[in-house]
Amino acid sequence: MYLAPEKKAEIFKKHGKSAEDTGSTEGQIALFTYRIGHLTEHLKKNQKDFNTERSLVALVGKRRRLLDYLKKKDIERYRAIIKELGIRK
């Protein structure tokens, strides 16, 4: 599996409040960004994998909704996570 529990805990520790806080918005956005990057690399090698392509589009939509929520809730946290992850609109 591409996402070991240790890697997932590391992502949440770095971007969330703690390694166990899997519900924080920033942690979820960071996890989705990591998964999007992984699926993008997979699709570069396997162009005809349409199930993965559909999953990628769904993940991008989830991340977009979380980013919109965070932007509406706290613009400073939104700007910080965008800058930290290198996401641009």
Backbone as a printed PyTorch tensor [residue, N CA C, xyz], in Angstrom:
tensor([[[  0.8470,  -1.1830,   0.0000],
         [  0.0000,   0.0000,   0.0000],
         [  0.8870,   1.2390,   0.0000]],

        [[  0.4760,   2.2600,  -0.7290],
         [  1.3120,   3.4340,  -0.8930],
         [  1.2980,   4.3500,   0.3250]],

        [[  0.2930,   4.2450,   1.1850],
         [  0.1810,   5.1380,   2.3300],
         [  0.2230,   4.3250,   3.6230]],

        [[  1.4200,   4.2200,   4.1900],
         [  1.6010,   3.4850,   5.4360],
         [  1.0180,   4.3110,   6.5920]],

        [[  0.6030,   3.6480,   7.6570],
         [  0.0740,   4.3880,   8.8090],
         [  1.0700,   5.4030,   9.3770]],

        [[  2.3520,   5.0800,   9.2870],
         [  3.3810,   6.0010,   9.7790],
         [  3.3950,   7.2850,   8.9530]],

        [[  3.2730,   7.1400,   7.6250],
         [  3.2620,   8.3030,   6.7370],
         [  2.0250,   9.1640,   6.9910]],

        [[  0.8900,   8.5080,   7.1870],
         [ -0.3600,   9.2150,   7.4580],
         [ -0.2490,   9.9900,   8.7820]],

        [[  0.3060,   9.3580,   9.8060],
         [  0.4850,  10.0230,  11.0970],
         [  1.4390,  11.2070,  10.9610]],

        [[  2.4650,  11.0370,  10.1390],
         [  3.4290,  12.1240,   9.9160],
         [  2.7570,  13.3310,   9.2490]],

        [[  1.9060,  13.0640,   8.2640],
         [  1.1900,  14.1440,   7.5750],
         [  0.2960,  14.8920,   8.5600]],

        [[ -0.4530,  14.1530,   9.3870],
         [ -1.3460,  14.7980,  10.3460],
         [ -0.5710,  15.5130,  11.4420]],

        [[  0.5900,  14.9840,  11.8250],
         [  1.3960,  15.6420,  12.8460],
         [  1.9470,  16.9640,  12.3170]],

        [[  2.3540,  16.9650,  11.0600],
         [  2.9490,  18.1670,  10.4710],
         [  1.9080,  19.2450,  10.1770]],

        [[  0.7490,  18.8570,   9.6770],
         [ -0.2350,  19.8390,   9.2300],
         [ -1.4280,  19.9860,  10.1710]],

        [[ -1.7000,  18.9860,  10.9820],
         [ -2.8190,  19.0700,  11.9170],
         [ -2.3240,  19.4940,  13.2840]],

        [[ -3.1610,  19.2920,  14.2690],
         [ -2.7730,  19.6500,  15.6300],
         [ -1.8670,  18.5860,  16.2460]],

        [[ -2.1580,  17.3010,  15.9390],
         [ -1.3450,  16.1980,  16.4260],
         [ -1.4900,  15.0240,  15.4730]],

        [[ -0.7270,  13.9660,  15.7210],
         [ -0.7790,  12.7930,  14.8480],
         [ -2.1290,  12.0820,  14.9500]],

        [[ -2.7960,  12.1910,  16.1020],
         [ -4.0720,  11.5200,  16.3090],
         [ -5.2550,  12.3660,  15.8440]],

        [[ -5.0360,  13.6460,  15.5550],
         [ -6.1140,  14.5480,  15.1620],
         [ -6.3440,  14.4430,  13.6600]],

        [[ -7.0840,  13.4170,  13.2700],
         [ -7.3020,  13.1700,  11.8430],
         [ -8.4750,  13.9670,  11.2930]],

        [[ -9.1680,  14.7030,  12.1350],
         [-10.3300,  15.4430,  11.6880],
         [-10.0580,  16.8900,  11.3560]],

        [[ -8.8540,  17.3760,  11.6310],
         [ -8.5710,  18.7890,  11.3700],
         [ -8.6200,  19.0540,   9.8670]],

        [[ -9.1180,  20.2110,   9.5140],
         [ -9.2800,  20.5660,   8.1090],
         [ -7.9360,  20.6040,   7.3990]],

        [[ -6.9330,  21.2190,   8.0350],
         [ -5.6140,  21.3100,   7.4190],
         [ -4.9960,  19.9360,   7.2010]],

        [[ -5.1700,  19.0450,   8.1760],
         [ -4.6450,  17.6890,   8.0450],
         [ -5.3030,  16.9360,   6.9020]],

        [[ -6.6100,  17.0710,   6.7650],
         [ -7.3120,  16.3910,   5.6820],
         [ -6.9120,  16.9480,   4.3220]],

        [[ -6.7470,  18.2680,   4.2340],
         [ -6.3200,  18.8790,   2.9790],
         [ -4.9240,  18.3850,   2.6060]],

        [[ -4.0370,  18.2950,   3.5940],
         [ -2.6790,  17.8070,   3.3370],
         [ -2.7030,  16.3390,   2.8910]],

        [[ -3.5400,  15.5280,   3.5180],
         [ -3.6440,  14.1200,   3.1370],
         [ -4.1900,  13.9860,   1.7170]],

        [[ -5.2360,  14.7490,   1.3970],
         [ -5.7840,  14.7120,   0.0410],
         [ -4.7470,  15.1620,  -0.9780]],

        [[ -3.9410,  16.1640,  -0.6360],
         [ -2.9090,  16.6510,  -1.5460],
         [ -1.8700,  15.5660,  -1.8030]],

        [[ -1.4950,  14.8400,  -0.7560],
         [ -0.5310,  13.7400,  -0.9140],
         [ -1.1120,  12.6510,  -1.8200]],

        [[ -2.3860,  12.2950,  -1.5730],
         [ -3.0350,  11.2530,  -2.3800],
         [ -3.2090,  11.7000,  -3.8320]],

        [[ -3.5400,  12.9760,  -4.0390],
         [ -3.6910,  13.5110,  -5.3940],
         [ -2.3690,  13.4210,  -6.1390]],

        [[ -1.2870,  13.7530,  -5.4620],
         [  0.0370,  13.6420,  -6.0880],
         [  0.3690,  12.2140,  -6.4760]],

        [[  0.0380,  11.2810,  -5.5900],
         [  0.3020,   9.8690,  -5.8740],
         [ -0.5200,   9.3830,  -7.0620]],

        [[ -1.8000,   9.7210,  -7.0920],
         [ -2.6620,   9.2850,  -8.1960],
         [ -2.2600,   9.9440,  -9.5130]],

        [[ -1.7920,  11.1820,  -9.4530],
         [ -1.3430,  11.8680, -10.6620],
         [ -0.1420,  11.1470, -11.2680]],

        [[  0.7970,  10.7500, -10.4200],
         [  1.9660,  10.0000, -10.9010],
         [  1.5390,   8.6610, -11.5040]],

        [[  0.5760,   8.0070, -10.8670],
         [  0.0740,   6.7330, -11.3760],
         [ -0.5550,   6.9130, -12.7570]],

        [[ -1.3220,   7.9860, -12.9250],
         [ -2.0070,   8.2140, -14.1970],
         [ -1.0450,   8.6190, -15.3120]],

        [[  0.1030,   9.1500, -14.9620],
         [  1.0990,   9.4680, -15.9910],
         [  1.6260,   8.1930, -16.6400]],

        [[  1.6830,   7.1260, -15.8520],
         [  2.1740,   5.8430, -16.3650],
         [  1.0540,   5.0030, -16.9690]],

        [[ -0.1660,   5.1660, -16.4700],
         [ -1.3090,   4.3500, -16.8810],
         [ -2.4420,   5.2590, -17.3480]],

        [[ -2.3390,   5.7490, -18.5750],
         [ -3.2950,   6.7360, -19.0700],
         [ -4.7130,   6.1920, -19.1960]],

        [[ -4.8640,   4.9050, -19.3760],
         [ -6.1920,   4.3400, -19.6020],
         [ -6.8690,   3.8140, -18.3420]],

        [[ -6.3300,   4.1270, -17.1960],
         [ -6.9150,   3.6980, -15.9310],
         [ -8.0060,   4.6970, -15.5390]],

        [[ -9.1970,   4.4740, -16.0550],
         [-10.2760,   5.4360, -15.8870],
         [-10.8720,   5.4150, -14.4840]],

        [[-10.7850,   4.2850, -13.7930],
         [-11.2760,   4.2410, -12.4130],
         [-10.4300,   5.1300, -11.5160]],

        [[ -9.1310,   5.1010, -11.7110],
         [ -8.2450,   5.9600, -10.9380],
         [ -8.4770,   7.4190, -11.2970]],

        [[ -8.7330,   7.6790, -12.5650],
         [ -9.0050,   9.0520, -12.9980],
         [-10.2610,   9.5970, -12.3140]],

        [[-11.2670,   8.7550, -12.2150],
         [-12.5110,   9.1520, -11.5470],
         [-12.2620,   9.4090, -10.0590]],

        [[-11.4570,   8.5740,  -9.4370],
         [-11.1100,   8.7720,  -8.0300],
         [-10.3380,  10.0700,  -7.8290]],

        [[ -9.4520,  10.3620,  -8.7650],
         [ -8.6670,  11.5890,  -8.6830],
         [ -9.5760,  12.8170,  -8.7570]],

        [[-10.5220,  12.8000,  -9.6660],
         [-11.4480,  13.9290,  -9.8040],
         [-12.2730,  14.0920,  -8.5250]],

        [[-12.6870,  12.9870,  -7.9330],
         [-13.4600,  13.0480,  -6.6910],
         [-12.6180,  13.6310,  -5.5580]],

        [[-11.3560,  13.2270,  -5.4700],
         [-10.4680,  13.7430,  -4.4260],
         [-10.2230,  15.2350,  -4.5920]],

        [[-10.0250,  15.6640,  -5.8290],
         [ -9.8070,  17.0890,  -6.0830],
         [-11.0490,  17.8780,  -5.6550]],

        [[-12.2220,  17.3410,  -5.9200],
         [-13.4610,  17.9950,  -5.4980],
         [-13.5890,  18.0770,  -3.9930]],

        [[-13.2400,  17.0010,  -3.2970],
         [-13.2810,  17.0020,  -1.8320],
         [-12.3320,  18.0420,  -1.2630]],

        [[-11.1140,  18.0810,  -1.8300],
         [-10.1260,  19.0460,  -1.3480],
         [-10.6090,  20.4670,  -1.6130]],

        [[-11.2020,  20.6890,  -2.7820],
         [-11.7070,  22.0240,  -3.1230],
         [-12.7900,  22.4660,  -2.1470]],

        [[-13.7020,  21.5370,  -1.7950],
         [-14.7640,  21.8720,  -0.8430],
         [-14.1830,  22.2000,   0.5310]],

        [[-13.1800,  21.4290,   0.9750],
         [-12.5540,  21.7150,   2.2610],
         [-11.8340,  23.0610,   2.2360]],

        [[-11.1700,  23.3670,   1.1130],
         [-10.4940,  24.6570,   0.9930],
         [-11.5100,  25.8070,   1.0070]],

        [[-12.6330,  25.6280,   0.3370],
         [-13.6680,  26.6550,   0.3470],
         [-14.2230,  26.8590,   1.7550]],

        [[-14.4310,  25.7620,   2.4740],
         [-14.9000,  25.8390,   3.8640],
         [-13.9040,  26.6060,   4.7170]],

        [[-12.6280,  26.2680,   4.5810],
         [-11.6000,  26.9070,   5.3920],
         [-11.4750,  28.3880,   5.0330]],

        [[-11.6160,  28.7040,   3.7710],
         [-11.5430,  30.1020,   3.3290],
         [-12.6770,  30.9140,   3.9520]],

        [[-13.8660,  30.3100,   4.0090],
         [-15.0200,  30.9930,   4.5820],
         [-14.8910,  31.1060,   6.1050]],

        [[-14.3170,  30.0780,   6.7290],
         [-14.2350,  30.0130,   8.1810],
         [-13.0950,  30.8740,   8.7370]],

        [[-11.8860,  30.7360,   8.1520],
         [-10.7060,  31.4440,   8.6650],
         [ -9.7270,  31.6690,   7.5160]],

        [[ -9.7040,  32.8740,   6.9800],
         [ -8.9150,  33.1770,   5.7890],
         [ -7.4170,  33.0530,   6.0530]],

        [[ -6.9660,  33.3150,   7.2740],
         [ -5.5330,  33.2200,   7.5890],
         [ -5.0480,  31.7730,   7.5550]],

        [[ -5.8350,  30.8510,   8.1080],
         [ -5.4770,  29.4290,   8.0560],
         [ -5.4900,  28.9360,   6.6180]],

        [[ -6.4490,  29.4310,   5.8220],
         [ -6.5330,  29.0790,   4.4000],
         [ -5.2610,  29.5080,   3.6770]],

        [[ -4.8540,  30.7480,   3.8760],
         [ -3.6470,  31.2610,   3.2110],
         [ -2.4060,  30.4940,   3.6480]],

        [[ -2.3400,  30.1300,   4.9270],
         [ -1.1840,  29.3980,   5.4360],
         [ -1.0900,  28.0080,   4.8020]],

        [[ -2.2060,  27.2930,   4.7050],
         [ -2.1620,  25.9330,   4.1550],
         [ -1.8970,  25.9610,   2.6580]],

        [[ -2.4270,  26.9610,   1.9570],
         [ -2.1670,  27.0960,   0.5190],
         [ -0.6810,  27.3100,   0.2820]],

        [[ -0.0970,  28.1780,   1.0750],
         [  1.3340,  28.5010,   0.9210],
         [  2.2000,  27.3100,   1.3030]],

        [[  1.8380,  26.6370,   2.3920],
         [  2.6260,  25.5110,   2.8850],
         [  2.6290,  24.3280,   1.9190]],

        [[  1.4740,  24.0420,   1.3210],
         [  1.3610,  22.8910,   0.4300],
         [  1.6830,  23.2350,  -1.0320]],

        [[  1.7590,  24.5150,  -1.3360],
         [  2.0460,  24.9010,  -2.7100],
         [  0.8590,  24.7480,  -3.6330]],

        [[ -0.3440,  24.8550,  -3.0910],
         [ -1.5710,  24.7530,  -3.8870],
         [ -1.9080,  26.1680,  -4.3470]],

        [[ -2.3210,  26.2810,  -5.5660],
         [ -2.8070,  27.5860,  -6.0200],
         [ -4.1400,  27.3950,  -6.7060]],

        [[ -4.9650,  28.4150,  -6.6280],
         [ -6.3060,  28.3170,  -7.1740],
         [ -6.3120,  28.5570,  -8.6560]]])
